[in-house]
Amino acid sequence: MTIYHKEYATGKWFDLTLLEQMGNIGSEVYRTFKWFRQKDDRFQNAFERALELFDFTLDDTRWKGRRKEIARSRELFCSLMTEPEKYENINDELDAMDKYFFYFALKARENK
């Protein structure tokens, strides 16, 4: 298994707030959607990087009460990327999920 975010894998991820973690996930989600829409080869790595950050967040015991929400977001992300034909308007779904994560990043930046 490839580890993409080596610094975060060593524990730095757990120093971030939930807003920062979700904002970082959102950055990888955005890249994944960008490459997916462009049918670019970089899609697969971006997808795997996003999943890695989702998994780091799910492993963070501080978010026990938010685990279900995070897991649902991960599940939807996977479904959008692996079964896009299930969605009537995939681009609307991608835009909505991208917007969801954007607000985490925005709020994390405000709190700095």
LINWOUR-V935061 format. One record per backbone hydrogen bond with DSSP energy under -1.0 kcal/mol. NH is the residue of the N-H (numbers start at 1). CO is the residue of the C=O. Records with the same first field share a line. If there is no record, write none. Layout:
BEGIN
NH->CO  CO
END
This chain:
BEGIN
6->4
9->5
10->6
11->8
12->7
13->8
14->11
15->12
16->13
21->17
22->18
23->19
24->20
25->21
26->22
27->23
28->24
29->25
30->26
31->27
32->28
33->29
34->30
35->31
36->32
37->33
38->34
39->36
40->35
43->40
46->42
47->43
48->44
49->45
50->46
51->47
52->48
53->49
54->50
55->51
56->52
57->53
58->54
59->55
60->57
63->60
64->61
66->63
70->66
71->67
72->68
73->69
74->70
75->71
76->72
77->73
78->74
79->75
80->76
81->77
82->78
83->79
86->83
87->84
93->89
94->90
95->91
96->92
97->93
98->94
99->95
100->96
101->97
102->98
103->99
105->101
106->102
107->103
108->104
109->105
110->106
111->107
112->109
END
